[in-house]
Amino acid sequence: MMRLISRDPFARQETLRVTVRTRGDCSWCGAPGRKGHLYRYDTVTDGGTTYTGARLFCCLSCRDSHQ
């Protein structure tokens, strides 16, 4: 399931959250996935290029802290 998290009009890109079912842990804080899933955050530009997130996180704040 994909969900639009934010839109940056100056950078002309969107951040999407993709739910991934896994038994793994968050790449930043090490917390186990909630209800058996973690999130992957992808970036999509207005030009149509998609940058797929390489790591899984429990929340957006962990992803922002990691970067």
N, C-alpha and C positions, 0 to 999 in steps of 0.2 A: 504494500500500500504506500503510495507516494502522497506527500503533503507539502504544500508550499509554506515555508517557514518565514522567509524574508525576501524582499525585493529591494535592491540598491539601484536607484535610477541613475546615479552618477557613474557607477561602475558598469551599469547596464547588464546586470546579472541577477539571478535568482538562486536562493538556497533551497534545496528540496530535502526532505527527510524521508528515507526509505526504511521501512520496517523489515528486519532480517531475523528470522527464527534461528536461534542458536543457543547452545549451552555455555558459551564463552563468557568472558568478563570484559568490562569496559577497558579500553586501551589506555585511559588516563588514570582513573581512580581505582580500578580493579574490582568495582562492584559487579556482582552477578547480574545478568539480564533480568529485567522485570517481566514476570510471567513468561519466561523463556524466549524473550526477544531483546535485541539491541537495535540501534539505529545507525544507518550509514548516511552521511550528509553529502549530497552531490551539488555541484555548481553548474548552472546552465546559463550561457551567455545569450544575448539577443541575436547573435549570429548563428545560433543553433549548436554550438559546441558544448558538449557535456563532459565535465570533469568528474569522474567517479571517485568517491572517497575510498581510500585504501584501508581505513581502520573503522572499527565499530565502537560506538560510544553509548552510554546510558542516557545522556541528555545533551542539549546544545551547549550548556555552560562548560561541560567537560571537553567538548570539541573545541570551543573557543580558547580554553585554557591550554589545550595541547598545542594549538597553533600559535 
